[in-house]
Amino acid sequence: MRKTAPTNWPRLIAAYGDLGLRFAVAAAVGGYLGYLLDQKLSISPLGLILGVMLGGTAGFINLYRTVIRTESKNDSSQGRQAPHQKN
């Protein structure tokens, strides 16, 4: 079994603690904007569906970037090179 170095877990909890909320809020805001578009253009439910999809995509991109950035900082602070970086 691989031993891992002790991490600064309070910092990781702070970095990752709100990711689910960010994702949900992005999807909800996208859905609300899509709903408003539905009401304005009378294209129901197309605007709502597109809004939720675009909001969810934006939330996922935000989540991905945050995880990559945090992991890169972790790896560099422990002297390792992140897997997505070239030598």
N, CA, C and O atoms as CSV, one atom per row, in Angstrom:
chain,resi,resn,atom,element,x,y,z
A,1,MET,N,N,0.829,-1.167,0.000
A,1,MET,CA,C,0.000,0.000,0.000
A,1,MET,C,C,0.886,1.246,0.000
A,1,MET,O,O,1.898,1.302,0.699
A,2,ARG,N,N,0.500,2.222,-0.777
A,2,ARG,CA,C,1.280,3.443,-0.922
A,2,ARG,C,C,1.043,4.375,0.263
A,2,ARG,O,O,-0.098,4.658,0.630
A,3,LYS,N,N,2.133,4.844,0.851
A,3,LYS,CA,C,1.996,5.806,1.933
A,3,LYS,C,C,1.955,7.201,1.337
A,3,LYS,O,O,2.693,7.520,0.405
A,4,THR,N,N,1.097,8.008,1.879
A,4,THR,CA,C,1.009,9.384,1.403
A,4,THR,C,C,1.516,10.317,2.488
A,4,THR,O,O,1.397,10.043,3.683
A,5,ALA,N,N,2.080,11.420,2.041
A,5,ALA,CA,C,2.574,12.414,2.982
A,5,ALA,C,C,1.385,13.109,3.641
A,5,ALA,O,O,0.338,13.278,3.016
A,6,PRO,N,N,1.543,13.509,4.892
A,6,PRO,CA,C,0.442,14.219,5.536
A,6,PRO,C,C,0.163,15.528,4.804
A,6,PRO,O,O,1.080,16.253,4.419
A,7,THR,N,N,-1.099,15.804,4.627
A,7,THR,CA,C,-1.478,17.015,3.908
A,7,THR,C,C,-2.020,18.044,4.879
A,7,THR,O,O,-2.325,17.752,6.035
A,8,ASN,N,N,-2.122,19.208,4.387
A,8,ASN,CA,C,-2.694,20.295,5.165
A,8,ASN,C,C,-4.202,20.246,4.958
A,8,ASN,O,O,-4.758,21.056,4.215
A,9,TRP,N,N,-4.863,19.298,5.612
A,9,TRP,CA,C,-6.278,19.031,5.344
A,9,TRP,C,C,-7.209,20.195,5.653
A,9,TRP,O,O,-8.210,20.324,4.948
A,10,PRO,N,N,-6.973,21.051,6.638
A,10,PRO,CA,C,-7.892,22.188,6.792
A,10,PRO,C,C,-7.899,23.104,5.571
A,10,PRO,O,O,-8.939,23.647,5.198
A,11,ARG,N,N,-6.743,23.267,4.960
A,11,ARG,CA,C,-6.674,24.092,3.756
A,11,ARG,C,C,-7.409,23.421,2.594
A,11,ARG,O,O,-8.057,24.099,1.796
A,12,LEU,N,N,-7.311,22.102,2.496
A,12,LEU,CA,C,-8.017,21.379,1.442
A,12,LEU,C,C,-9.524,21.445,1.643
A,12,LEU,O,O,-10.275,21.577,0.678
A,13,ILE,N,N,-9.966,21.355,2.888
A,13,ILE,CA,C,-11.404,21.462,3.156
A,13,ILE,C,C,-11.898,22.839,2.751
A,13,ILE,O,O,-12.979,22.971,2.177
A,14,ALA,N,N,-11.117,23.857,3.046
A,14,ALA,CA,C,-11.507,25.218,2.663
A,14,ALA,C,C,-11.540,25.365,1.146
A,14,ALA,O,O,-12.418,26.037,0.605
A,15,ALA,N,N,-10.596,24.745,0.463
A,15,ALA,CA,C,-10.531,24.870,-0.997
A,15,ALA,C,C,-11.648,24.100,-1.687
A,15,ALA,O,O,-12.197,24.568,-2.685
A,16,TYR,N,N,-11.986,22.930,-1.169
A,16,TYR,CA,C,-12.963,22.071,-1.831
A,16,TYR,C,C,-14.368,22.137,-1.219
A,16,TYR,O,O,-15.315,21.607,-1.801
A,17,GLY,N,N,-14.512,22.762,-0.088
A,17,GLY,CA,C,-15.765,22.743,0.646
A,17,GLY,C,C,-16.948,23.347,-0.079
A,17,GLY,O,O,-18.083,22.914,0.120
A,18,ASP,N,N,-16.705,24.324,-0.902
A,18,ASP,CA,C,-17.820,25.014,-1.552
A,18,ASP,C,C,-18.011,24.634,-3.017
A,18,ASP,O,O,-18.821,25.252,-3.708
A,19,LEU,N,N,-17.295,23.645,-3.497
A,19,LEU,CA,C,-17.378,23.302,-4.921
A,19,LEU,C,C,-18.763,22.816,-5.327
A,19,LEU,O,O,-19.256,23.192,-6.391
A,20,GLY,N,N,-19.387,22.006,-4.519
A,20,GLY,CA,C,-20.732,21.526,-4.840
A,20,GLY,C,C,-21.736,22.661,-4.890
A,20,GLY,O,O,-22.612,22.697,-5.754
A,21,LEU,N,N,-21.598,23.586,-3.953
A,21,LEU,CA,C,-22.494,24.736,-3.925
A,21,LEU,C,C,-22.281,25.618,-5.151
A,21,LEU,O,O,-23.244,26.112,-5.737
A,22,ARG,N,N,-21.035,25.815,-5.537
A,22,ARG,CA,C,-20.752,26.608,-6.739
A,22,ARG,C,C,-21.391,25.989,-7.979
A,22,ARG,O,O,-21.971,26.691,-8.807
A,23,PHE,N,N,-21.278,24.675,-8.097
A,23,PHE,CA,C,-21.848,23.972,-9.241
A,23,PHE,C,C,-23.364,24.119,-9.261
A,23,PHE,O,O,-23.951,24.410,-10.303
A,24,ALA,N,N,-23.996,23.916,-8.107
A,24,ALA,CA,C,-25.451,24.004,-8.026
A,24,ALA,C,C,-25.948,25.422,-8.313
A,24,ALA,O,O,-26.959,25.604,-8.992
A,25,VAL,N,N,-25.242,26.415,-7.800
A,25,VAL,CA,C,-25.649,27.803,-8.027
A,25,VAL,C,C,-25.511,28.165,-9.509
A,25,VAL,O,O,-26.371,28.851,-10.062
A,26,ALA,N,N,-24.448,27.714,-10.143
A,26,ALA,CA,C,-24.268,28.009,-11.567
A,26,ALA,C,C,-25.406,27.403,-12.392
A,26,ALA,O,O,-25.932,28.052,-13.296
A,27,ALA,N,N,-25.780,26.173,-12.085
A,27,ALA,CA,C,-26.887,25.534,-12.812
A,27,ALA,C,C,-28.206,26.240,-12.519
A,27,ALA,O,O,-29.025,26.414,-13.421
A,28,ALA,N,N,-28.420,26.646,-11.274
A,28,ALA,CA,C,-29.666,27.330,-10.902
A,28,ALA,C,C,-29.769,28.699,-11.567
A,28,ALA,O,O,-30.835,29.075,-12.056
A,29,VAL,N,N,-28.673,29.440,-11.585
A,29,VAL,CA,C,-28.682,30.759,-12.232
A,29,VAL,C,C,-28.917,30.606,-13.729
A,29,VAL,O,O,-29.683,31.368,-14.319
A,30,GLY,N,N,-28.264,29.629,-14.345
A,30,GLY,CA,C,-28.500,29.366,-15.763
A,30,GLY,C,C,-29.945,28.996,-16.036
A,30,GLY,O,O,-30.537,29.454,-17.013
A,31,GLY,N,N,-30.518,28.160,-15.163
A,31,GLY,CA,C,-31.912,27.780,-15.317
A,31,GLY,C,C,-32.853,28.962,-15.161
A,31,GLY,O,O,-33.831,29.080,-15.900
A,32,TYR,N,N,-32.568,29.832,-14.212
A,32,TYR,CA,C,-33.410,31.008,-14.004
A,32,TYR,C,C,-33.337,31.950,-15.206
A,32,TYR,O,O,-34.356,32.472,-15.659
A,33,LEU,N,N,-32.138,32.159,-15.712
A,33,LEU,CA,C,-32.005,33.020,-16.894
A,33,LEU,C,C,-32.709,32.397,-18.107
A,33,LEU,O,O,-33.317,33.104,-18.910
A,34,GLY,N,N,-32.619,31.075,-18.230
A,34,GLY,CA,C,-33.337,30.383,-19.299
A,34,GLY,C,C,-34.840,30.512,-19.141
A,34,GLY,O,O,-35.564,30.674,-20.123
A,35,TYR,N,N,-35.309,30.438,-17.894
A,35,TYR,CA,C,-36.738,30.608,-17.619
A,35,TYR,C,C,-37.195,32.014,-18.020
A,35,TYR,O,O,-38.254,32.176,-18.627
A,36,LEU,N,N,-36.397,33.024,-17.682
A,36,LEU,CA,C,-36.737,34.395,-18.070
A,36,LEU,C,C,-36.772,34.534,-19.595
A,36,LEU,O,O,-37.628,35.227,-20.145
A,37,LEU,N,N,-35.847,33.875,-20.258
A,37,LEU,CA,C,-35.830,33.887,-21.713
A,37,LEU,C,C,-37.084,33.206,-22.277
A,37,LEU,O,O,-37.651,33.663,-23.269
A,38,ASP,N,N,-37.507,32.120,-21.641
A,38,ASP,CA,C,-38.746,31.443,-22.039
A,38,ASP,C,C,-39.936,32.387,-21.948
A,38,ASP,O,O,-40.759,32.447,-22.861
A,39,GLN,N,N,-40.022,33.112,-20.860
A,39,GLN,CA,C,-41.140,34.024,-20.647
A,39,GLN,C,C,-41.141,35.157,-21.669
A,39,GLN,O,O,-42.197,35.566,-22.153
A,40,LYS,N,N,-39.953,35.659,-21.992
A,40,LYS,CA,C,-39.848,36.786,-22.924
A,40,LYS,C,C,-40.135,36.372,-24.367
A,40,LYS,O,O,-40.813,37.090,-25.102
A,41,LEU,N,N,-39.615,35.209,-24.766
A,41,LEU,CA,C,-39.722,34.785,-26.170
A,41,LEU,C,C,-40.795,33.726,-26.413
A,41,LEU,O,O,-41.027,33.343,-27.560
A,42,SER,N,N,-41.439,33.257,-25.379
A,42,SER,CA,C,-42.469,32.199,-25.479
A,42,SER,C,C,-41.939,30.945,-26.182
A,42,SER,O,O,-42.562,30.426,-27.108
A,43,ILE,N,N,-40.782,30.475,-25.724
A,43,ILE,CA,C,-40.173,29.274,-26.314
A,43,ILE,C,C,-40.076,28.148,-25.282
A,43,ILE,O,O,-39.210,27.279,-25.384
A,44,SER,N,N,-40.950,28.167,-24.313
A,44,SER,CA,C,-40.909,27.225,-23.202
A,44,SER,C,C,-40.922,25.784,-23.706
A,44,SER,O,O,-41.673,25.497,-24.638
A,45,PRO,N,N,-40.174,24.904,-23.174
A,45,PRO,CA,C,-39.162,24.901,-22.124
A,45,PRO,C,C,-37.734,24.958,-22.665
A,45,PRO,O,O,-36.792,24.640,-21.940
A,46,LEU,N,N,-37.560,25.354,-23.914
A,46,LEU,CA,C,-36.239,25.334,-24.541
A,46,LEU,C,C,-35.230,26.215,-23.801
A,46,LEU,O,O,-34.092,25.796,-23.588
A,47,GLY,N,N,-35.624,27.413,-23.411
A,47,GLY,CA,C,-34.718,28.318,-22.707
A,47,GLY,C,C,-34.279,27.764,-21.372
A,47,GLY,O,O,-33.113,27.878,-20.995
A,48,LEU,N,N,-35.221,27.160,-20.651
A,48,LEU,CA,C,-34.898,26.574,-19.350
A,48,LEU,C,C,-33.895,25.431,-19.501
A,48,LEU,O,O,-32.920,25.346,-18.754
A,49,ILE,N,N,-34.139,24.570,-20.458
A,49,ILE,CA,C,-33.239,23.431,-20.688
A,49,ILE,C,C,-31.850,23.915,-21.077
A,49,ILE,O,O,-30.851,23.450,-20.529
A,50,LEU,N,N,-31.784,24.846,-22.020
A,50,LEU,CA,C,-30.481,25.373,-22.437
A,50,LEU,C,C,-29.790,26.121,-21.304
A,50,LEU,O,O,-28.572,26.029,-21.152
A,51,GLY,N,N,-30.559,26.860,-20.509
A,51,GLY,CA,C,-29.983,27.596,-19.386
A,51,GLY,C,C,-29.369,26.676,-18.352
A,51,GLY,O,O,-28.269,26.932,-17.863
A,52,VAL,N,N,-30.075,25.601,-18.016
A,52,VAL,CA,C,-29.545,24.644,-17.042
A,52,VAL,C,C,-28.297,23.957,-17.598
A,52,VAL,O,O,-27.323,23.750,-16.873
A,53,MET,N,N,-28.329,23.607,-18.877
A,53,MET,CA,C,-27.165,22.948,-19.481
A,53,MET,C,C,-25.960,23.879,-19.521
A,53,MET,O,O,-24.851,23.468,-19.179
A,54,LEU,N,N,-26.161,25.127,-19.933
A,54,LEU,CA,C,-25.052,26.071,-19.984
A,54,LEU,C,C,-24.545,26.415,-18.581
A,54,LEU,O,O,-23.337,26.520,-18.367
A,55,GLY,N,N,-25.456,26.589,-17.634
A,55,GLY,CA,C,-25.054,26.854,-16.257
A,55,GLY,C,C,-24.301,25.683,-15.655
A,55,GLY,O,O,-23.303,25.876,-14.960
A,56,GLY,N,N,-24.766,24.472,-15.915
A,56,GLY,CA,C,-24.075,23.283,-15.427
A,56,GLY,C,C,-22.692,23.138,-16.038
A,56,GLY,O,O,-21.742,22.739,-15.364
A,57,THR,N,N,-22.588,23.464,-17.312
A,57,THR,CA,C,-21.280,23.418,-17.974
A,57,THR,C,C,-20.337,24.439,-17.367
A,57,THR,O,O,-19.175,24.132,-17.097
A,58,ALA,N,N,-20.825,25.643,-17.152
A,58,ALA,CA,C,-19.998,26.684,-16.528
A,58,ALA,C,C,-19.588,26.272,-15.113
A,58,ALA,O,O,-18.451,26.506,-14.704
A,59,GLY,N,N,-20.502,25.664,-14.373
A,59,GLY,CA,C,-20.181,25.185,-13.032
A,59,GLY,C,C,-19.134,24.087,-13.051
A,59,GLY,O,O,-18.238,24.065,-12.208
A,60,PHE,N,N,-19.241,23.178,-14.006
A,60,PHE,CA,C,-18.259,22.101,-14.112
A,60,PHE,C,C,-16.883,22.634,-14.482
A,60,PHE,O,O,-15.879,22.183,-13.932
A,61,ILE,N,N,-16.824,23.588,-15.406
A,61,ILE,CA,C,-15.536,24.181,-15.785
A,61,ILE,C,C,-14.908,24.873,-14.589
A,61,ILE,O,O,-13.705,24.751,-14.362
A,62,ASN,N,N,-15.706,25.594,-13.828
A,62,ASN,CA,C,-15.211,26.248,-12.623
A,62,ASN,C,C,-14.688,25.222,-11.628
A,62,ASN,O,O,-13.618,25.413,-11.049
A,63,LEU,N,N,-15.427,24.138,-11.423
A,63,LEU,CA,C,-15.015,23.074,-10.525
A,63,LEU,C,C,-13.698,22.453,-10.980
A,63,LEU,O,O,-12.792,22.252,-10.171
A,64,TYR,N,N,-13.592,22.152,-12.254
A,64,TYR,CA,C,-12.383,21.529,-12.805
A,64,TYR,C,C,-11.166,22.430,-12.624
A,64,TYR,O,O,-10.109,21.974,-12.190
A,65,ARG,N,N,-11.317,23.704,-12.957
A,65,ARG,CA,C,-10.194,24.638,-12.825
A,65,ARG,C,C,-9.748,24.783,-11.372
A,65,ARG,O,O,-8.552,24.865,-11.092
A,66,THR,N,N,-10.699,24.814,-10.459
A,66,THR,CA,C,-10.351,24.935,-9.042
A,66,THR,C,C,-9.591,23.708,-8.556
A,66,THR,O,O,-8.600,23.839,-7.838
A,67,VAL,N,N,-10.042,22.527,-8.936
A,67,VAL,CA,C,-9.364,21.295,-8.517
A,67,VAL,C,C,-7.960,21.232,-9.098
A,67,VAL,O,O,-7.017,20.900,-8.379
A,68,ILE,N,N,-7.799,21.539,-10.371
A,68,ILE,CA,C,-6.474,21.495,-10.996
A,68,ILE,C,C,-5.537,22.503,-10.334
A,68,ILE,O,O,-4.381,22.187,-10.049
A,69,ARG,N,N,-6.033,23.714,-10.090
A,69,ARG,CA,C,-5.207,24.755,-9.468
A,69,ARG,C,C,-4.789,24.337,-8.056
A,69,ARG,O,O,-3.626,24.503,-7.687
A,70,THR,N,N,-5.709,23.805,-7.273
A,70,THR,CA,C,-5.406,23.403,-5.902
A,70,THR,C,C,-4.447,22.224,-5.875
A,70,THR,O,O,-3.524,22.199,-5.061
A,71,GLU,N,N,-4.650,21.256,-6.743
A,71,GLU,CA,C,-3.751,20.109,-6.789
A,71,GLU,C,C,-2.352,20.508,-7.246
A,71,GLU,O,O,-1.364,19.959,-6.758
A,72,SER,N,N,-2.255,21.450,-8.169
A,72,SER,CA,C,-0.948,21.920,-8.613
A,72,SER,C,C,-0.207,22.590,-7.464
A,72,SER,O,O,0.996,22.391,-7.297
A,73,LYS,N,N,-0.919,23.380,-6.678
A,73,LYS,CA,C,-0.301,24.028,-5.517
A,73,LYS,C,C,0.142,22.988,-4.500
A,73,LYS,O,O,1.217,23.112,-3.915
A,74,ASN,N,N,-0.681,21.960,-4.283
A,74,ASN,CA,C,-0.335,20.885,-3.354
A,74,ASN,C,C,0.914,20.151,-3.807
A,74,ASN,O,O,1.830,19.920,-3.019
A,75,ASP,N,N,0.945,19.786,-5.086
A,75,ASP,CA,C,2.078,19.037,-5.608
A,75,ASP,C,C,3.363,19.858,-5.552
A,75,ASP,O,O,4.420,19.326,-5.211
A,76,SER,N,N,3.286,21.130,-5.877
A,76,SER,CA,C,4.487,21.954,-5.866
A,76,SER,C,C,4.961,22.211,-4.438
A,76,SER,O,O,6.162,22.350,-4.210
A,77,SER,N,N,4.053,22.276,-3.482
A,77,SER,CA,C,4.465,22.491,-2.091
A,77,SER,C,C,5.087,21.221,-1.503
A,77,SER,O,O,5.842,21.298,-0.534
A,78,GLN,N,N,4.778,20.056,-2.079
A,78,GLN,CA,C,5.353,18.800,-1.608
A,78,GLN,C,C,6.531,18.352,-2.471
A,78,GLN,O,O,7.068,17.262,-2.271
A,79,GLY,N,N,6.928,19.181,-3.421
A,79,GLY,CA,C,8.082,18.867,-4.240
A,79,GLY,C,C,7.815,17.930,-5.391
A,79,GLY,O,O,8.761,17.451,-6.017
A,80,ARG,N,N,6.561,17.649,-5.694
A,80,ARG,CA,C,6.223,16.777,-6.815
A,80,ARG,C,C,5.754,17.624,-7.978
A,80,ARG,O,O,5.319,18.763,-7.805
A,81,GLN,N,N,5.850,17.051,-9.164
A,81,GLN,CA,C,5.348,17.737,-10.345
A,81,GLN,C,C,3.969,17.195,-10.675
A,81,GLN,O,O,3.751,15.984,-10.669
A,82,ALA,N,N,3.035,18.101,-10.965
A,82,ALA,CA,C,1.674,17.685,-11.290
A,82,ALA,C,C,1.663,16.874,-12.579
A,82,ALA,O,O,2.473,17.136,-13.468
A,83,PRO,N,N,0.766,15.894,-12.705
A,83,PRO,CA,C,0.750,15.010,-13.884
A,83,PRO,C,C,0.433,15.732,-15.179
A,83,PRO,O,O,0.816,15.250,-16.245
A,84,HIS,N,N,-0.247,16.862,-15.134
A,84,HIS,CA,C,-0.615,17.551,-16.368
A,84,HIS,C,C,0.478,18.507,-16.843
A,84,HIS,O,O,0.337,19.133,-17.893
A,85,GLN,N,N,1.560,18.624,-16.083
A,85,GLN,CA,C,2.659,19.506,-16.487
A,85,GLN,C,C,3.747,18.688,-17.166
A,85,GLN,O,O,4.001,17.541,-16.799
A,86,LYS,N,N,4.383,19.294,-18.159
A,86,LYS,CA,C,5.474,18.618,-18.862
A,86,LYS,C,C,6.782,18.877,-18.131
A,86,LYS,O,O,6.940,19.889,-17.448
A,87,ASN,N,N,7.725,17.937,-18.286
A,87,ASN,CA,C,9.052,18.077,-17.663
A,87,ASN,C,C,9.858,19.151,-18.333
A,87,ASN,O,O,10.997,19.404,-17.939
